[in-house]
Amino acid sequence: MFDETSTRKYSDNISFNPNIFNDKNFKYADCSTCSKKLGLDTYQDTNGFFTEYSKTIPSEDMAEVFSHLITDRYQNTNDNILNQKVEFIKDKLSKIDNTFEF
């Protein structure tokens, strides 16, 4: 499992730039508190995002992807953008701990 040392060792090298996945016209807010997008309910029609809040800033988008993976709320869908984000997170986590399983 993750420990503080391994997390610190790799966290600086994990650069999550979801804009490489998102629709080219999508723009995050300047900060998570600069937005009124606070909803944490999982979308039925995800369209690249699990929740309204995941649209605030890239780090919250990554956190929502991780949250849905770790709580087993993710199911592979036809949402290509979201599936790419999920695979990105899984790939980076496997580099920190290759025994970790969702």
C-alpha positions as CSV (number, residue, x, y, z in Angstrom):
1,M,0.0,0.0,0.0
2,F,1.0,3.6,-0.2
3,D,3.3,5.0,2.4
4,E,4.5,8.5,3.0
5,T,7.9,7.9,1.6
6,S,6.8,6.4,-1.7
7,T,4.1,8.9,-2.1
8,R,6.5,11.8,-1.7
9,K,9.0,10.2,-3.9
10,Y,6.6,10.0,-6.8
11,S,4.1,12.8,-6.3
12,D,6.3,15.5,-7.8
13,N,6.7,13.4,-11.0
14,I,2.9,12.8,-11.5
15,S,1.8,15.6,-13.6
16,F,-1.9,15.4,-14.3
17,N,-2.9,17.6,-17.2
18,P,-6.4,16.5,-18.0
19,N,-6.6,19.1,-20.8
20,I,-4.9,16.5,-23.0
21,F,-8.0,14.4,-22.4
22,N,-10.7,17.1,-22.2
23,D,-12.7,18.6,-25.0
24,K,-10.6,21.4,-26.5
25,N,-13.3,24.0,-25.6
26,F,-13.5,23.1,-21.9
27,K,-11.9,25.5,-19.4
28,Y,-11.3,24.9,-15.7
29,A,-12.0,27.7,-13.2
30,D,-9.0,29.6,-11.8
31,C,-9.4,28.0,-8.4
32,S,-11.7,25.5,-6.8
33,T,-13.3,28.2,-4.6
34,C,-13.7,30.5,-7.7
35,S,-16.4,28.3,-9.0
36,K,-20.0,27.6,-8.1
37,K,-19.5,24.0,-9.3
38,L,-19.8,22.3,-6.0
39,G,-21.9,19.2,-6.7
40,L,-20.5,15.9,-5.7
41,D,-23.2,13.7,-7.0
42,T,-22.0,11.3,-9.7
43,Y,-23.3,12.3,-13.1
44,Q,-25.4,9.8,-15.0
45,D,-24.1,11.3,-18.3
46,T,-20.4,11.8,-17.4
47,N,-19.2,13.5,-20.5
48,G,-15.6,13.4,-19.3
49,F,-16.3,14.2,-15.6
50,F,-17.6,12.2,-12.7
51,T,-19.1,15.2,-10.8
52,E,-19.8,18.9,-11.2
53,Y,-16.9,19.6,-8.7
54,S,-14.4,17.7,-10.9
55,K,-14.9,20.6,-13.4
56,T,-13.4,23.2,-11.1
57,I,-9.6,22.6,-11.4
58,P,-7.3,19.8,-12.7
59,S,-6.3,18.6,-9.2
60,E,-10.0,18.2,-8.2
61,D,-10.7,16.4,-11.4
62,M,-7.8,14.0,-10.6
63,A,-9.1,13.6,-7.0
64,E,-12.6,12.8,-8.2
65,V,-11.3,10.2,-10.6
66,F,-9.2,8.6,-7.8
67,S,-12.2,8.8,-5.4
68,H,-14.4,6.9,-7.8
69,L,-11.8,4.3,-8.4
70,I,-10.9,3.7,-4.8
71,T,-14.6,3.5,-3.7
72,D,-15.4,1.1,-6.6
73,R,-17.9,3.6,-8.1
74,Y,-16.2,3.5,-11.5
75,Q,-17.5,1.3,-14.2
76,N,-16.0,1.3,-17.7
77,T,-18.3,3.3,-20.0
78,N,-18.4,4.6,-23.5
79,D,-17.0,7.9,-22.1
80,N,-13.6,7.9,-23.9
81,I,-12.4,11.0,-22.1
82,L,-13.2,9.6,-18.6
83,N,-11.7,6.2,-19.5
84,Q,-8.5,7.9,-20.5
85,K,-8.3,9.8,-17.2
86,V,-8.9,6.5,-15.3
87,E,-6.2,4.7,-17.2
88,F,-3.8,7.6,-16.6
89,I,-4.4,7.4,-12.9
90,K,-4.1,3.7,-12.8
91,D,-0.8,3.8,-14.7
92,K,0.7,6.4,-12.4
93,L,-0.5,4.5,-9.3
94,S,1.1,1.3,-10.6
95,K,4.4,3.1,-10.8
96,I,4.2,4.0,-7.1
97,D,3.0,0.6,-6.0
98,N,2.8,-2.2,-8.6
99,T,0.9,-4.5,-6.1
100,F,-2.0,-2.0,-5.7
101,E,-5.3,-3.2,-7.0
102,F,-8.6,-1.5,-7.4
